[in-house]
C-alpha cells in the first residue's frame, strides 16, 4: 500500500450550528446525504456529529488534493459507520472519478468531536 494523500480539518461546532439555524434544510440537504442526516439527527449532540462529518468531507478532499474543484459536490463524500461504529467513506460522482484516476483503493478516516470543535483526518491509500 502506498500513501497517495493525507488531509485534516477542524471546524467549530458553533459554526455548523449557526449554518443549520440560518439556512435549515437548504444547508443540510446541500451538504449531507440522507443517510448522514438520519445518523446525525438521531444523536443527542447532533451538531457535533454534523460538524464531524463536515470536517471529514473537507479532510477527504484535502487527501485527494482537489478541494472543491473538478465537479466534486458535498454529497459526493459520505460518512457511514460500520456495525462496530467505525466511520467509513463512501464516494460517488466527481469524487469517485478522481479516486479512480489517482488509483486510490481505500480512504481511511478518523473523526473526533467535543462540544466546541470537530476534527477529522483522512488517509488516501493506493496499490
PAZAPA-4460 file (N, C-alpha, C; in steps of 0.05 Angstrom, whole numbers, plus 32768, in hexadecimal, padded with zeros to 4 digits):
% residues 127
    n_x    n_y    n_z   ca_x   ca_y   ca_z    c_x    c_y    c_z   seq   type   mol
   8011   7FE8   8000   8000   8000   8000   8011   8019   8000     1      X     A
   800A   802C   7FF0   8018   8046   7FEF   8005   805C   7FF8     2      X     A
   8010   806F   8006   8001   8087   800E   7FFF   8099   7FF6     3      X     A
   7FE7   809F   7FEE   7FE3   80B1   7FD7   7FDE   80CE   7FE0     4      X     A
   7FD2   80D1   7FF8   7FCD   80EB   8002   7FC3   80EA   801F     5      X     A
   7FC6   8101   802D   7FBC   8104   8048   7FAC   811E   8049     6      X     A
   7F9A   811F   805C   7F8A   8138   8060   7F80   8139   807C     7      X     A
   7F7E   8151   8086   7F73   8155   80A1   7F62   816E   80A1     8      X     A
   7F4F   8170   80B3   7F3F   8187   80B5   7F34   818A   80D2     9      X     A
   7F2F   81A2   80DA   7F23   81A8   80F4   7F0E   81BE   80EF    10      X     A
   7EF8   81BB   80FD   7EE2   81CF   80FA   7ED6   81D4   8115    11      X     A
   7ECD   81EC   8119   7EBE   81F2   8132   7EA2   81E8   812F    12      X     A
   7E99   81DA   8143   7E7D   81CF   8143   7E69   81E6   8142    13      X     A
   7E6F   81FC   814F   7E5D   8213   814E   7E59   821E   8132    14      X     A
   7E6E   821D   8122   7E6B   8226   8106   7E57   8215   80F6    15      X     A
   7E58   81FB   80FA   7E45   81E9   80ED   7E29   81ED   80F8    16      X     A
   7E27   81F0   8112   7E0D   81F5   811F   7E00   820F   8113    17      X     A
   7E10   8223   8110   7E06   823D   8104   7DFD   8239   80E8    18      X     A
   7E0C   822A   80D8   7E04   8224   80BC   7DE9   8215   80BB    19      X     A
   7DE6   8202   80CD   7DCD   81F3   80CE   7DB6   8205   80D7    20      X     A
   7DBB   8216   80EB   7DA6   8228   80F4   7D9F   823C   80DF    21      X     A
   7DB2   8247   80D1   7DAE   825C   80BE   7DA1   8251   80A4    22      X     A
   7DAA   823A   809B   7DA2   8230   8080   7D91   8217   8081    23      X     A
   7D8F   820A   8098   7D7E   81F3   809C   7D83   81DC   8088    24      X     A
   7D6D   81D2   807E   7D6E   81BB   806B   7D7D   81C1   8052    25      X     A
   7D7E   81DA   8049   7D8D   81E1   8031   7DAA   81DA   8035    26      X     A
   7DB5   81E2   804C   7DD1   81DC   8052   7DD5   81BD   8056    27      X     A
   7DC4   81B2   8066   7DC7   8195   806D   7DC6   8184   8054    28      X     A
   7DB3   8189   8043   7DAF   8178   802B   7DC4   817E   8015    29      X     A
   7DD1   8195   8016   7DE6   819B   8003   7E00   818D   800B    30      X     A
   7E05   818A   8025   7E1E   8180   802F   7E1E   8163   8036    31      X     A
   7E08   8159   8042   7E07   813E   804D   7DF4   812C   803D    32      X     A
   7DFC   8113   803C   7DEB   80FF   802F   7DD4   80F8   8042    33      X     A
   7DBF   80EB   8037   7DA9   80E2   8048   7DB2   80D0   805E    34      X     A
   7DC5   80BF   8058   7DD0   80AC   806D   7DDD   80BC   8083    35      X     A
   7DED   80D0   807C   7DFB   80E1   8090   7DE7   80F1   80A1    36      X     A
   7DD3   80FB   8094   7DBE   810A   80A3   7DB1   80F8   80B7    37      X     A
   7DAA   80E0   80AF   7D9D   80CD   80C1   7DAF   80C6   80D8    38      X     A
   7DC8   80C2   80D3   7DDB   80BB   80E8   7DDF   80D2   80FB    39      X     A
   7DE4   80EA   80F1   7DEA   8101   8102   7DD1   8109   8112    40      X     A
   7DBA   810A   8105   7DA2   8113   8112   7D99   8101   8129    41      X     A
   7DA1   80E8   8128   7D9A   80D4   813D   7DAC   80D6   8155    42      X     A
   7DC1   80E7   8154   7DD4   80E9   816A   7DCC   8100   817C    43      X     A
   7DD2   80FC   8196   7DCC   8111   81AA   7DDB   812B   81A3    44      X     A
   7DF4   8129   819C   7E05   8140   8195   7E07   8142   8176    45      X     A
   7DF0   8145   8169   7DEF   8144   814C   7E02   8158   813F    46      X     A
   7E04   8170   814A   7E16   8184   813D   7E33   817B   813D    47      X     A
   7E3C   816E   8152   7E57   8163   8152   7E5C   814E   813C    48      X     A
   7E47   813E   8138   7E4A   8129   8123   7E49   8136   8107    49      X     A
   7E38   814A   8103   7E38   8158   80EA   7E53   8165   80E5    50      X     A
   7E5E   8171   80FA   7E78   817E   80F7   7E8E   816A   80F1    51      X     A
   7E8D   8153   80FE   7EA0   813E   80F8   7E9F   8135   80DB    52      X     A
   7E88   8132   80D1   7E85   812A   80B5   7E8E   8140   80A2    53      X     A
   7E89   8159   80A9   7E94   8170   809A   7EB2   816E   8098    54      X     A
   7EBF   816B   80B0   7EDC   8169   80B1   7EE6   8151   80A1    55      X     A
   7ED8   813B   80A2   7EE0   8123   8093   7EDF   8128   8075    56      X     A
   7ECB   8135   806B   7EC8   813C   804F   7EDF   814D   8046    57      X     A
   7EE5   8162   8056   7EFC   8174   8050   7F16   8165   8050    58      X     A
   7F1A   8153   8063   7F33   8144   8065   7F37   8131   804D    59      X     A
   7F21   8125   8045   7F22   8113   802E   7F2B   8123   8015    60      X     A
   7F1F   813A   8010   7F26   814A   7FF9   7F43   8153   7FFA    61      X     A
   7F4D   8159   8011   7F6A   8160   8014   7F7B   8148   800E    62      X     A
   7F73   8130   8016   7F82   8118   8010   7F82   8112   7FF2    63      X     A
   7F6C   8119   7FE5   7F6B   8116   7FC7   7F7B   812B   7FB9    64      X     A
   7F80   8141   7FC7   7F90   8157   7FBB   7F80   8168   7FA8    65      X     A
   7F66   8168   7FAA   7F55   8176   7F97   7F46   818E   7FA2    66      X     A
   7F40   818D   7FBC   7F2D   81A2   7FC6   7F13   819D   7FB9    67      X     A
   7F03   81B2   7FB6   7EE8   81B0   7FAA   7EE8   81B5   7F8C    68      X     A
   7EFD   81AD   7F7F   7EFF   81B0   7F62   7EF8   8196   7F54    69      X     A
   7EF8   8197   7F3A   7EF6   817F   7F29   7EDB   8170   7F2D    70      X     A
   7EC6   817F   7F31   7EAB   8174   7F32   7EA4   8165   7F4B    71      X     A
   7EB3   816A   7F61   7EAC   815C   7F7A   7E97   816D   7F89    72      X     A
   7E84   815F   7F94   7E6F   816B   7FA4   7E70   8160   7FC0    73      X     A
   7E64   816F   7FD3   7E65   8167   7FEF   7E5B   814B   7FF3    74      X     A
   7E45   8144   7FE6   7E38   812A   7FEA   7E47   8113   7FDC    75      X     A
   7E5C   8119   7FCC   7E6D   8105   7FC0   7E7E   80F6   7FD4    76      X     A
   7E82   8103   7FEB   7E92   80F7   8001   7E7E   80F1   8018    77      X     A
   7E7B   80D8   801E   7E68   80D0   8032   7E76   80C0   8048    78      X     A
   7E6F   80C7   8061   7E7A   80B8   8078   7E65   80A4   8081    79      X     A
   7E6C   808B   8082   7E5B   8076   808D   7E6A   8068   80A3    80      X     A
   7E5C   805A   80B4   7E68   804C   80CA   7E63   802E   80C7    81      X     A
   7E78   801E   80CC   7E74   8001   80CA   7E65   7FF7   80E3    82      X     A
   7E61   7FDE   80E5   7E52   7FD2   80FC   7E5E   7FD8   8117    83      X     A
   7E78   7FDC   8117   7E86   7FE2   8131   7E87   8000   8136    84      X     A
   7E7D   8010   8124   7E7D   802D   8127   7E95   803C   811A    85      X     A
   7EA7   802D   810E   7EBE   8038   8101   7EB5   8048   80E8    86      X     A
   7EBE   8061   80E5   7EB6   8070   80CD   7EC3   8066   80B4    87      X     A
   7EB4   8066   809E   7EBE   805E   8084   7EB6   8073   8070    88      X     A
   7EC5   8076   805B   7EBF   808A   8046   7EB4   807B   802E    89      X     A
   7E9E   8086   8023   7E92   807C   800A   7E93   8094   7FF7    90      X     A
   7E9E   808F   7FDF   7EA1   80A5   7FCC   7E90   80A0   7FB3    91      X     A
   7E86   80B5   7FA8   7E76   80B3   7F8F   7E7C   80CC   7F7E    92      X     A
   7E70   80CD   7F67   7E73   80E4   7F55   7E90   80EC   7F4F    93      X     A
   7E95   8106   7F50   7EB0   8110   7F49   7EC6   8106   7F5C    94      X     A
   7EBF   8101   7F75   7ED3   80F7   7F88   7EDB   80DA   7F80    95      X     A
   7EC8   80CB   7F78   7ECD   80AF   7F6F   7EDF   80AF   7F57    96      X     A
   7ED9   80C1   7F44   7EE9   80C3   7F2B   7F07   80C8   7F32    97      X     A
   7F0C   80DB   7F44   7F27   80E2   7F4B   7F35   80CB   7F59    98      X     A
   7F27   80BD   7F6B   7F33   80A6   7F79   7F3C   8091   7F65    99      X     A
   7F2C   808C   7F51   7F33   8079   7F3C   7F4B   8082   7F2C   100      X     A
   7F4B   809C   7F25   7F60   80A8   7F15   7F7B   80A7   7F24   101      X     A
   7F7B   80AB   7F3F   7F93   80AB   7F4F   7F9B   808F   7F58   102      X     A
   7F8B   807B   7F53   7F91   8060   7F5C   7F8E   805B   7F7A   103      X     A
   7F7D   806B   7F86   7F78   8068   7FA3   7F66   8050   7FA7   104      X     A
   7F6E   803E   7FB9   7F5E   8026   7FBE   7F4F   8027   7FD8   105      X     A
   7F58   8039   7FEA   7F4A   803C   8004   7F4E   8058   800F   106      X     A
   7F39   8062   801C   7F3B   807C   8029   7F35   8077   8047   107      X     A
   7F49   807A   8057   7F46   8075   8074   7F3F   8090   8081   108      X     A
   7F2E   808F   8096   7F25   80A8   80A3   7F24   80A4   80C1   109      X     A
   7F2B   80B9   80CF   7F28   80BA   80EC   7F1B   80D4   80F3   110      X     A
   7F06   80D3   8104   7EF7   80EB   810B   7EF5   80ED   8129   111      X     A
   7EF9   8105   8134   7EF6   810B   8150   7EE7   8125   8154   112      X     A
   7ED8   8126   816A   7ECA   813F   816F   7EC4   8142   818D   113      X     A
   7EC1   815B   8195   7EB8   8162   81B0   7EA4   8178   81AD   114      X     A
   7E9C   8185   81C2   7E88   819A   81C0   7E90   81B1   81AE   115      X     A
   7EAA   81B8   81AE   7EB3   81CF   81A0   7EBE   81CA   8183   116      X     A
   7ECB   81B4   817F   7ED8   81AF   8166   7ED4   8192   815C   117      X     A
   7ED7   818F   8142   7ED8   8175   8135   7EF0   8174   8123   118      X     A
   7EFD   815D   8122   7F14   815B   8111   7F14   8140   8103   119      X     A
   7F21   813F   80EC   7F23   8126   80DD   7F3E   8124   80CF   120      X     A
   7F46   810B   80CB   7F5F   8105   80BD   7F59   80F0   80A9   121      X     A
   7F61   80F5   8090   7F5D   80E2   807A   7F78   80D9   806E   122      X     A
   7F79   80BF   8067   7F90   80B4   805B   7F88   80A5   8042   123      X     A
   7F92   80AE   802B   7F8B   80A1   8012   7FA2   808D   800B   124      X     A
   7F9B   8074   8007   7FB0   8060   8000   7FA9   8053   7FE6   125      X     A
   7FBF   804A   7FD9   7FBC   803C   7FBF   7FCE   8024   7FBF   126      X     A
   7FCF   8017   7FA8   7FE0   7FFF   7FA5   7FFD   8006   7FA3   127      X     A
***
